[in-house]
Amino acid sequence: MPDPTSPPSGRAVQEALRVAEAGAVLEPHQAEALLGARGLAGGDPLDRLLRVASAVRDAGLAAAGRPGVVTYSRKVFVPITTLCRDRCHYCTFVDTPLQLARAGRAPFMTEDEVLALTRDGAALECKEALFTLGDRPEARWPEARQWLEAHGFGSTLAYVRHLAVRVREETGMLPHLNPGVMTAAELADLRPVAASMGMMLETTSRDLFERRGAAHFGSPDKDPAVRLQVLEDAGTAVVPFTTGVLLGIGETPADRVESLLALADTARRHGHVREVIVQNFRAKPRTAMRGEPDLALQEYAAALAVSRLLLGPDLRIQAPPNLSATDDDGAELALLLRAGVDDWGGVSPLTPDHVNPERPWPHLDDLARWSAEGGFELRERLALQPEHALDAERWLDPVVRPAVAALAGADGLAVQGRRPVGAAPRRPAA
């Protein structure tokens, strides 16, 4: 039996390229072979693969009525809590209660802190409030449970729901909720307060979840079966949803293909997933995986291109721009565009990427310039994809629709320069 981690043979790559160039559906083993394509000179395997992926992307954008457009969301990153019950081996977002106490921080952001931050974002024309937090910290940490109880909330998700209502009503920004694993009932409960939600699948690899020392060992919320069920439940609940894969954490090429095919399947059946993040691993200090190599650039480009071929022309493929080199010439981002990327995800002019604080966002003027040099116009979108915004009656709760309509243009993208406007701040009780 061949080694699943060994590079594919040149013959296998060439045969898979011929299938892709003919526009035929790739078999899983052919997609695995294409993940090994390398070389950027004209006619090299990777160069040929990128050409096919670009053509598929371009056809999808033309069909959507926005040829040559790459999008981003102007956002504020709101880290509600950095407590979590999971122990992912690559994460620096998470803190312990002791670490928070030593830094003089509470277990959760207060309402006033969240509203002050999002009001500042609205003043800068940010339209998305990205709520990011650890999974169910009260299940592991008594300090989290005690804080929630003291403030009148039975769970982290109940607090998130309350904050989402206040942010939408008082700032006009659109909450995008990223609270991790949610049950079907919790998704239904949160739908009326958010424009969209998200949760990375990351990988379908059970080995990375079950093997001691692997990336997801000891993290109950990273069970692939549990995360796949969340995607199904989000589709049933009619929630505009963002998901994606994390590459370079120890998964095999077969794992990558299996994960992408799982996302393609749920997106096709429910229509709730319109964007898929294909994220490259970056090693971080103070983590168990600090010594692991970053995902190599050509390997990442091949994975993006294969993602485009497996996910098809109708889904947007997102690559976080701050996780690639953003030097003066934007060469790496140009390569990602060649690989079939058409969305840069959320970029903030105000807040850092708290998950990857060592990787600052590119300036939006630079991102626009680099996109233009790659042949694309950079356009701002909302916290949900245009197809969902334009079909608001199906995808959005009636309470949320006016906030989306106030910020969306006729094409479903954001109106450039429009500032969210909420109700007057609540006055404290006498």
N, C-alpha and C positions, 0 to 999 in steps of 0.2 A: 504494500500500500504506500502511495507517495506521501511524503511529509507535507501536512497541510500548511506549514509555515515556509516551505521552500519556494523560491521564485518560480513562476511558471516558465515553461519552455518557450523559446522563441517561436516555435511552430504553433503552439497553443495561442499565443498572443496574436500572431498573424491571422490565424483562422477566425478568432473572435473579432478582429478588426474588420475582416471582410463581411462578417454578419452584420456588424454595426453600421458599416458604410452602406450596406444594402437596405438599411432601414428595417431589418427584421427584428423580431423580439429575441432578446438574449436569453439563453439558458443560464441557470445559476453558475455552472462551471465556466461558461464563457465570460460572464461578468467577473468572476474571480480572476481569470487570466488577464483581463484588461486592467485590473488593479495593479498588475505588475508592469504595465507599459512605461517605458522610460525613453528619454531623449527628446530634445526640443528642436533639433535641426529639421529643416524641411524634409518630410517623408519619414522621419523617425516614428516609432510606434506611438509615443506620447503625443507628438505633434499631430498625427493623424486622428488620434482619439479626441483631442481637444477640438479639432475641426468639426467632427461629428457632433460633439456635445454642444458647441456653439450654434450649429445649424438647428438643432432641436430646440434650444432655448429661444433662438430668434423667431422660429416659427410660432412658438407659444406666445411670445410677446406681440407678434403681429396679429394673431388670432384674438388676443385680448384687447386690441385697439391701442396699444402703446408700444409700437416698435422702437427699439433703441433706447428704452427707458430702464434704468436701474433705480431701485427705490431704497429709502431708509425711513426710519421713524424717529422723530425728534422727541426725546424722552427725558424723564427724570427717574433716576434709579433710587428706589425707596427701600432700604434694607430694614424691614419691619423688625426682624430679630435675627441674630446670628447664632442663636441656640438651635440645636438639631439633635434628633435621636440617632442619626446615622453617623458612620465613621468612614466615609470615603477616603481612600488613601492618597488622593491627589488634591484635596480641598484645603484652601486657606480661608474660605469665607466664614467657616464655623468657629465659634469660641465656646469656652466652658464658662459657667457662672463665675468661677474664680478669676478667670482672665478678664471678664467684664467688670467685676468688682474692683480689680486692681487698676483698671483703666478709668474707673469712675463712671461707668455706664450702667444703665438699667437693663433688665432682660429684654425689654421691648421699647421701641420708639413710642413716645407719647402722642396723643392726638395733636397737641399743639405743635410738636416737632414735625409731624407728617404734614400738617396743613401749612406750616411756614415754608417747608421745602417745596411743596407742590405749588404754592402761590408764587414763589420765586421762579419756578419753572414756567408757569403760565405767563409770567411777565416777559420771559424770554421766548415766548411762542412755542414752548414745548406742549405737545398735545397728549402724550402717553405718560401715564404714571405707572411704572413697572414695580409692582409689589413683589419683592424677592425675600424669601425667608427659609429657614430650615424646616424639615418635616417634623410636625407634632412634637415640639420640644417638651411640652408638659408631660409626655409619656416617659421621658427619661429624667428630667430635671425638676425636682420639687420647687426650685426657685421660680421657674417659669409658671408652674401651676399656681403658686402663691401670688405672683404678680397679677395673673389673669383674674383670679378670684377677688383680689383686693380692688380691682377696677371693674368688677361686675360682669366678667365674661367667663363662660364655661369652657371655652376652648380657644386655641389660636385662630382657628378658622372663623369662629364667631367674631373675634376682634377684627380680623381682616375684612369681614363683611361690613362691619360697622364703619371702618375706616374708608372703605371703597365708596360707601354712600356719601360720607362727608366730603371726600375729595371731589367726587363728581358734582355734587350739589353746590359746593362752595368755591370751587376753582374752575369748573367746566372741563377739567382734564378727564381723559378716558382711562379708567383703571384697567390694566392688564395684570391678571393675577397669576403668580407663579408659586403656589404654596406647596408644591410637591404632590404626593399621592393623595387622591380624593376619592371618596366613595360616590356611587351614583346619586345618593341622596344629597351629599355635600355639593356636587356639581350642580344639581338642580337648585339648591338653596343659594348658590353664589351667582348663578346665571343672571338674575334680575339686577345685579349691582355692577356688572363688569361688561366692558365692550368685547373682551376676549380673555382667554386663559391659555396657560401653557405648561408643559412638563416635558423635559427631554426623555426620550426612551433611553438614550445613550447606547445600549447594546442589548441584544437578545442572548448574549453569552451566559449560560448558566455556570460555566467554569469560573468566570470572574466573580460570580456571586457566592459560589459554594466552596471554592478552594481557599484554604487558609493562606493569608498573605497576598491574595489577589485584590484588585482594585476595589471591589464592592463587598468583600467579606466583612461580615459584622454590620451590614447596613440593611435592615429589614425592608426599607422602602425601595431598594434597588433590585428586588426580585423581578426578573424580566416578565414573569407571568402576571405579577401584580401591575406592573406598568402598562403592559399591553391591555389589561382589563380597563385601566383608566382611559386609554385611548378609545376603546369601544364604548365605554359609558359616556364619554364626552360627545361622541358622535350621536348616540341615542338621545342625549340631552340637548342636541342642536346648539352646541357651544363652538363659536369660532376658536380654533385651537392651533397652537404652535407646538411643534415637537422637533426632534432631531436626533442625530447620532454624535457620539464623542469618539474620535478615532485616535488610536495610539496608546490606549490604556491596557494593552495586552491581548486584545481580541485578534482572531485569525481572519484572513481574507474571507473565509466562508461565513464567519460571524458578521462581517461587514455587509455582505450581500444579503444574508438572511434578515438582518435588521432593516435594511433599506426596502426589501420586498415586503416586510411586515407593515412598514409605514405606507408603502404604495397601496397595499391591500385595504387598509382601514380608510385611507383617504378616498379611494375609489368608491367604496361602499357607502360612506357617510357624507363626504363632501365638506366635512368640518375642518380638515387640515388642508390649508392652501399654501403654507410655507413650511419648509423643512430646513432646519439648521444643520449644516455639516461642519462640525467644529473640530479643530485640530488640538491635540493635547500639547500643553506647554508645562514643563516641569516647574515646580515651585519649591522654594526653600521651606523648611520646617514641615515637610510632609514625608510620608513613607515612600513616595515615589519621586523624591527630589533628585535621585541619581539616574532616573530613566531618561532616555533621549527624547527630545521633541520629535514630533512627526516631521519627517523630511519633506521639503517643499515639493519635489516632484511626486512623491508618494501621495501627498495631499491633493495635488492637482489631478492626478489620476483618479483618486477617490471621488473628487467633486464631479469629474466628467462621467464616471460610472454612475454616480448618483443621479445625474441628469438623465442618463439613458434609461435607468430603471424607474425613475419617478415620472418621466415623460415631460411634455412641453407645457402642461397646464399648471403645474405647481411651481412656486417660486423657490429657488434654492438660495439659502442665505449663508454667507461666510462672514464671521465677525471680523471687521477690518483691523481692529487693534491687536488681533492675535497673529497677524502677519506683519512683516517689516513694513513700516510706513515712512521710508526714507524720502528724500526730496524727489526722486524720480518715480516712486510708486510702482516699481517694477514687479514686486510680488503681487500687488493687487491687480495689475494688468494680466498676470498669468491666471489669477483666479477668474477674471472675467472671461478669458479664453476658455476656461474649463466649464463654462455654462452657468456661472453665478449671475443672478439678476436681482439680488437684494442684499443690502449691507446690514440689515437688522436695526436695532435701536442704537442711536448715537446721541450722546448728551452734551450740550454746551455748558452744563452746570455741574453735574455729579460724575464721579469716577465710576468705572466698572468695579463694583465692590467684590465681584467674584474673581476678577483678574486685576487687582489694583496696581500691579507692576506694569500693566500694559495700557497706557493712556489712549483715549479716543483720538483719532485723527481730527484735526480741525475741519469743520464742514466745508470751508472754502477749498482746502486741499483735497478732500474726498471728491468734491465736484470736479476739480481740475483733473485728478487722476482718472475719474470715470470718463470725462470728456476725451482724454488722451487715448482711452481704450475704445472710443467710439460710442459712448453712452451719455445720455442726459440724466443727471441725478435729479430725482423728484421725491418730494416728501410724501409719505403715506401716513395713515393713521395706525392705531394699535391693532387694527384688523385689516385684512387684505381687501382691495376694492370690490372683489366679487361679493364678499359678505356685506360690505357697507351698502352696496347697491341693491341687495336683496334683504334689506333690514327687516321687513315684515316676517320673514322666515327665521332669520338668524339672531335677531336682537329682541330682548324683552321690550315691551312698550315704554317702560320707564327710561331705558337707556337710549332709545332711538333719537330723541331730540338732541342729546349731547353729541351724537355722531353726526346728525344732519347739520348741526351748527358749524362743524369743522370740515365737512366733506364737500368737494366739488362735484360737478356733474359726472365726472369720470370715476368717482369713488375714492380718488386720492385726496390728500389734504390740500386745503387752500393755502398756498404759500403766503406766509406773513400774517395769517389770521391768528389772533390770540384767543385762547379759551377764556370764556367769561362765565363765572358762576354767580350764584345768589350772594347777597350780602352776608358777611360772617354772622354767625349766631351770636346774640348777646347773652352774656351770662345771666342766670336767673337772679332775680332781686333777693 
